[in-house]
């Protein structure tokens, strides 16, 4: 089945890591539905997908597991192109067979198709859930898997636990013919993006967007409008994108989370996030909202 590598995404739904990006290649299923037999391997080592070379580009390995020993058993996650797909976490210290190649999931220009990139992102979220749900958050006892789903149950207090997706906000702030861009010190040299942050107790998304903008930059915003969202598997976020208008204030870095923030005209933009991110999608759409 032909897969695609894109550098333009018509809407946030089309961005990598969203389920729609898997197209008809993947049908998810819980681990206890493993049909057995040979299939494909989703091998994740840190933030890298391990692939093999093929005429059509990078592909998932098939057949027997490339690793004789692993720290955890493989996990069935569904059907990839009509074949069982099993997820396996590969320790960072493990030497790779020569046929396997590391493909960084956060590369600026990934060599992976949008489908494989999105499947690997889904695998990252599943691994995060598996690692964080081994014990009950109420009593600390071990959990067991609920039948035919991804939820788990405590063997002692019987509380149920389900995959945790953490909502975050990210926003394009408009002031006249300029947009507000921000930079963290750990990002690539010279790269700027948008103000973003986690939703707190009791907040709606719009309140979170206004608070994050004020906390990080001292800028007040109004007319906050939702534009779309993106699954972000680093490790398990849902990025909710907004556009808002400037309402007041001068830029001041208040909480030390940012290294810099500034207003930029669209013809004088600095280095920006990759097109696979909702941050870049919002920035690329900024012209729609300028006066």
GULOLO-38290 format. One record per residue (C-alpha): residue number from 1; residue in one letter; chain; x, y, z. Coordinates in steps of 0.25 Angstrom, whole numbers, padded with zeros to 4 digits. Last residue first. Example, Ala and Ser with C-alpha at 12.3 -4.5 7.8 and 13.67 -1.06 7.14 Angstrom:
% GULOLO-38290
{2,"S","A",{0055,-0004,0029}};
{1,"A","A",{0049,-0018,0031}};
//
This chain:
% GULOLO-38290
{291,"X","A",{-0026,0172,0037}};
{290,"X","A",{-0018,0159,0040}};
{289,"X","A",{-0026,0147,0043}};
{288,"X","A",{-0024,0139,0030}};
{287,"X","A",{-0010,0143,0029}};
{286,"X","A",{-0007,0135,0042}};
{285,"X","A",{-0010,0121,0035}};
{284,"X","A",{0005,0117,0034}};
{283,"X","A",{0006,0121,0049}};
{282,"X","A",{-0005,0112,0053}};
{281,"X","A",{0000,0100,0045}};
{280,"X","A",{0014,0102,0050}};
{279,"X","A",{0009,0101,0064}};
{278,"X","A",{0000,0089,0060}};
{277,"X","A",{0013,0082,0057}};
{276,"X","A",{0017,0074,0045}};
{275,"X","A",{0021,0087,0038}};
{274,"X","A",{0034,0087,0046}};
{273,"X","A",{0035,0098,0057}};
{272,"X","A",{0040,0112,0052}};
{271,"X","A",{0053,0119,0050}};
{270,"X","A",{0050,0134,0050}};
{269,"X","A",{0039,0141,0043}};
{268,"X","A",{0041,0155,0036}};
{267,"X","A",{0031,0154,0025}};
{266,"X","A",{0020,0150,0035}};
{265,"X","A",{0023,0162,0044}};
{264,"X","A",{0028,0158,0058}};
{263,"X","A",{0025,0161,0072}};
{262,"X","A",{0035,0156,0082}};
{261,"X","A",{0037,0146,0093}};
{260,"X","A",{0050,0141,0099}};
{259,"X","A",{0056,0130,0108}};
{258,"X","A",{0043,0125,0113}};
{257,"X","A",{0040,0118,0126}};
{256,"X","A",{0045,0129,0134}};
{255,"X","A",{0031,0132,0140}};
{254,"X","A",{0030,0146,0137}};
{253,"X","A",{0036,0149,0123}};
{252,"X","A",{0031,0163,0120}};
{251,"X","A",{0024,0167,0107}};
{250,"X","A",{0016,0179,0109}};
{249,"X","A",{0001,0179,0112}};
{248,"X","A",{-0012,0179,0105}};
{247,"X","A",{-0024,0172,0098}};
{246,"X","A",{-0016,0165,0086}};
{245,"X","A",{-0026,0156,0078}};
{244,"X","A",{-0026,0141,0079}};
{243,"X","A",{-0024,0129,0071}};
{242,"X","A",{-0026,0115,0077}};
{241,"X","A",{-0020,0101,0076}};
{240,"X","A",{-0023,0090,0086}};
{239,"X","A",{-0011,0080,0087}};
{238,"X","A",{-0015,0067,0093}};
{237,"X","A",{-0003,0061,0101}};
{236,"X","A",{0003,0048,0103}};
{235,"X","A",{0018,0047,0104}};
{234,"X","A",{0023,0053,0095}};
{233,"X","A",{0011,0047,0087}};
{232,"X","A",{0005,0060,0082}};
{231,"X","A",{-0010,0058,0077}};
{230,"X","A",{-0013,0070,0069}};
{229,"X","A",{-0024,0080,0071}};
{228,"X","A",{-0033,0090,0063}};
{227,"X","A",{-0036,0105,0061}};
{226,"X","A",{-0042,0110,0074}};
{225,"X","A",{-0045,0125,0076}};
{224,"X","A",{-0040,0134,0087}};
{223,"X","A",{-0046,0148,0085}};
{222,"X","A",{-0037,0154,0096}};
{221,"X","A",{-0023,0154,0100}};
{220,"X","A",{-0014,0160,0111}};
{219,"X","A",{0001,0159,0109}};
{218,"X","A",{0010,0158,0122}};
{217,"X","A",{0018,0148,0114}};
{216,"X","A",{0018,0134,0121}};
{215,"X","A",{0007,0136,0131}};
{214,"X","A",{-0001,0145,0122}};
{213,"X","A",{-0001,0136,0111}};
{212,"X","A",{-0003,0123,0119}};
{211,"X","A",{-0015,0130,0126}};
{210,"X","A",{-0022,0134,0114}};
{209,"X","A",{-0020,0120,0107}};
{208,"X","A",{-0024,0113,0120}};
{207,"X","A",{-0037,0121,0121}};
{206,"X","A",{-0040,0118,0106}};
{205,"X","A",{-0038,0103,0109}};
{204,"X","A",{-0048,0103,0121}};
{203,"X","A",{-0041,0103,0134}};
{202,"X","A",{-0045,0096,0147}};
{201,"X","A",{-0031,0090,0150}};
{200,"X","A",{-0020,0094,0140}};
{199,"X","A",{-0019,0092,0125}};
{198,"X","A",{-0005,0090,0121}};
{197,"X","A",{0004,0100,0113}};
{196,"X","A",{0006,0108,0100}};
{195,"X","A",{0011,0121,0095}};
{194,"X","A",{0015,0119,0080}};
{193,"X","A",{0028,0116,0073}};
{192,"X","A",{0042,0121,0072}};
{191,"X","A",{0055,0114,0067}};
{190,"X","A",{0068,0122,0068}};
{189,"X","A",{0077,0111,0072}};
{188,"X","A",{0069,0098,0074}};
{187,"X","A",{0060,0098,0086}};
{186,"X","A",{0066,0097,0101}};
{185,"X","A",{0065,0112,0103}};
{184,"X","A",{0050,0113,0101}};
{183,"X","A",{0045,0123,0090}};
{182,"X","A",{0033,0131,0088}};
{181,"X","A",{0025,0137,0076}};
{180,"X","A",{0014,0147,0077}};
{179,"X","A",{0009,0151,0063}};
{178,"X","A",{0009,0164,0056}};
{177,"X","A",{0001,0172,0046}};
{176,"X","A",{-0008,0178,0056}};
{175,"X","A",{-0006,0169,0069}};
{174,"X","A",{-0010,0155,0067}};
{173,"X","A",{-0007,0143,0077}};
{172,"X","A",{-0006,0129,0071}};
{171,"X","A",{-0009,0120,0082}};
{170,"X","A",{-0005,0106,0089}};
{169,"X","A",{-0014,0099,0099}};
{168,"X","A",{-0011,0086,0106}};
{167,"X","A",{-0020,0074,0110}};
{166,"X","A",{-0013,0062,0116}};
{165,"X","A",{-0018,0049,0111}};
{164,"X","A",{-0019,0038,0122}};
{163,"X","A",{-0021,0024,0117}};
{162,"X","A",{-0032,0017,0126}};
{161,"X","A",{-0032,0012,0141}};
{160,"X","A",{-0042,0004,0148}};
{159,"X","A",{-0043,0003,0163}};
{158,"X","A",{-0044,-0012,0168}};
{157,"X","A",{-0038,-0009,0182}};
{156,"X","A",{-0029,-0021,0181}};
{155,"X","A",{-0026,-0026,0167}};
{154,"X","A",{-0027,-0011,0162}};
{153,"X","A",{-0033,-0011,0148}};
{152,"X","A",{-0027,-0007,0135}};
{151,"X","A",{-0033,0000,0122}};
{150,"X","A",{-0028,-0003,0108}};
{149,"X","A",{-0040,-0011,0104}};
{148,"X","A",{-0045,-0025,0101}};
{147,"X","A",{-0043,-0031,0115}};
{146,"X","A",{-0038,-0021,0126}};
{145,"X","A",{-0023,-0022,0128}};
{144,"X","A",{-0018,-0025,0142}};
{143,"X","A",{-0013,-0015,0152}};
{142,"X","A",{-0002,-0016,0163}};
{141,"X","A",{-0005,-0010,0176}};
{140,"X","A",{-0002,0005,0180}};
{139,"X","A",{-0015,0008,0187}};
{138,"X","A",{-0021,0019,0179}};
{137,"X","A",{-0012,0021,0167}};
{136,"X","A",{-0012,0006,0164}};
{135,"X","A",{0001,0000,0159}};
{134,"X","A",{0006,-0003,0145}};
{133,"X","A",{-0002,0008,0139}};
{132,"X","A",{0010,0018,0136}};
{131,"X","A",{0018,0009,0128}};
{130,"X","A",{0007,0003,0120}};
{129,"X","A",{0001,0017,0117}};
{128,"X","A",{0015,0023,0113}};
{127,"X","A",{0017,0011,0104}};
{126,"X","A",{0003,0013,0098}};
{125,"X","A",{0006,0028,0095}};
{124,"X","A",{0019,0024,0089}};
{123,"X","A",{0012,0014,0080}};
{122,"X","A",{0002,0024,0075}};
{121,"X","A",{0014,0033,0071}};
{120,"X","A",{0020,0021,0064}};
{119,"X","A",{0007,0019,0056}};
{118,"X","A",{0007,0034,0053}};
{117,"X","A",{0021,0034,0047}};
{116,"X","A",{0018,0022,0040}};
{115,"X","A",{0006,0028,0033}};
{114,"X","A",{0012,0041,0031}};
{113,"X","A",{0023,0034,0023}};
{112,"X","A",{0037,0034,0030}};
{111,"X","A",{0049,0041,0026}};
{110,"X","A",{0046,0052,0036}};
{109,"X","A",{0050,0066,0033}};
{108,"X","A",{0051,0074,0046}};
{107,"X","A",{0053,0061,0053}};
{106,"X","A",{0044,0058,0065}};
{105,"X","A",{0041,0044,0062}};
{104,"X","A",{0056,0040,0060}};
{103,"X","A",{0057,0029,0050}};
{102,"X","A",{0068,0018,0055}};
{101,"X","A",{0071,0008,0044}};
{100,"X","A",{0070,-0007,0046}};
{99,"X","A",{0077,-0017,0036}};
{98,"X","A",{0090,-0017,0044}};
{97,"X","A",{0084,-0023,0056}};
{96,"X","A",{0083,-0012,0067}};
{95,"X","A",{0091,-0012,0080}};
{94,"X","A",{0083,-0011,0092}};
{93,"X","A",{0086,0000,0102}};
{92,"X","A",{0075,0009,0099}};
{91,"X","A",{0065,-0003,0102}};
{90,"X","A",{0056,-0007,0091}};
{89,"X","A",{0041,-0005,0094}};
{88,"X","A",{0033,-0015,0085}};
{87,"X","A",{0019,-0012,0079}};
{86,"X","A",{0013,-0023,0071}};
{85,"X","A",{0005,-0022,0058}};
{84,"X","A",{-0004,-0033,0053}};
{83,"X","A",{-0005,-0032,0038}};
{82,"X","A",{-0016,-0025,0029}};
{81,"X","A",{-0008,-0013,0026}};
{80,"X","A",{-0004,-0011,0041}};
{79,"X","A",{-0015,-0019,0049}};
{78,"X","A",{-0016,-0016,0064}};
{77,"X","A",{-0008,-0013,0077}};
{76,"X","A",{-0001,-0026,0081}};
{75,"X","A",{0009,-0024,0091}};
{74,"X","A",{0023,-0030,0091}};
{73,"X","A",{0029,-0035,0104}};
{72,"X","A",{0037,-0026,0113}};
{71,"X","A",{0052,-0025,0115}};
{70,"X","A",{0056,-0032,0102}};
{69,"X","A",{0063,-0044,0098}};
{68,"X","A",{0064,-0050,0084}};
{67,"X","A",{0062,-0037,0076}};
{66,"X","A",{0059,-0036,0062}};
{65,"X","A",{0045,-0042,0065}};
{64,"X","A",{0041,-0053,0055}};
{63,"X","A",{0034,-0048,0042}};
{62,"X","A",{0033,-0034,0038}};
{61,"X","A",{0041,-0021,0040}};
{60,"X","A",{0034,-0008,0038}};
{59,"X","A",{0036,0000,0026}};
{58,"X","A",{0045,0011,0021}};
{57,"X","A",{0044,0015,0006}};
{56,"X","A",{0036,0008,-0005}};
{55,"X","A",{0048,0000,-0010}};
{54,"X","A",{0051,-0005,0004}};
{53,"X","A",{0060,-0001,0016}};
{52,"X","A",{0057,-0006,0030}};
{51,"X","A",{0051,0002,0041}};
{50,"X","A",{0054,0005,0056}};
{49,"X","A",{0045,0017,0061}};
{48,"X","A",{0053,0026,0070}};
{47,"X","A",{0049,0034,0082}};
{46,"X","A",{0055,0024,0092}};
{45,"X","A",{0056,0011,0084}};
{44,"X","A",{0043,0008,0078}};
{43,"X","A",{0040,-0005,0069}};
{42,"X","A",{0027,-0006,0063}};
{41,"X","A",{0028,-0020,0057}};
{40,"X","A",{0019,-0027,0046}};
{39,"X","A",{0012,-0040,0046}};
{38,"X","A",{0014,-0055,0048}};
{37,"X","A",{0004,-0063,0055}};
{36,"X","A",{-0005,-0060,0067}};
{35,"X","A",{-0019,-0054,0066}};
{34,"X","A",{-0015,-0044,0077}};
{33,"X","A",{-0029,-0039,0083}};
{32,"X","A",{-0024,-0038,0097}};
{31,"X","A",{-0015,-0026,0094}};
{30,"X","A",{-0026,-0017,0090}};
{29,"X","A",{-0029,-0014,0075}};
{28,"X","A",{-0026,-0002,0066}};
{27,"X","A",{-0028,-0003,0050}};
{26,"X","A",{-0017,0002,0043}};
{25,"X","A",{-0013,0005,0028}};
{24,"X","A",{-0027,0011,0024}};
{23,"X","A",{-0023,0025,0027}};
{22,"X","A",{-0012,0026,0038}};
{21,"X","A",{-0012,0041,0037}};
{20,"X","A",{-0027,0041,0042}};
{19,"X","A",{-0022,0036,0056}};
{18,"X","A",{-0015,0049,0058}};
{17,"X","A",{0000,0047,0060}};
{16,"X","A",{0003,0055,0047}};
{15,"X","A",{-0006,0066,0043}};
{14,"X","A",{-0018,0064,0035}};
{13,"X","A",{-0028,0067,0046}};
{12,"X","A",{-0021,0081,0047}};
{11,"X","A",{-0026,0084,0033}};
{10,"X","A",{-0020,0085,0019}};
{9,"X","A",{-0007,0079,0023}};
{8,"X","A",{0005,0082,0014}};
{7,"X","A",{0019,0076,0015}};
{6,"X","A",{0015,0062,0012}};
{5,"X","A",{0021,0048,0011}};
{4,"X","A",{0011,0038,0007}};
{3,"X","A",{0009,0023,0007}};
{2,"X","A",{0006,0013,-0004}};
{1,"X","A",{0000,0000,0000}};
//
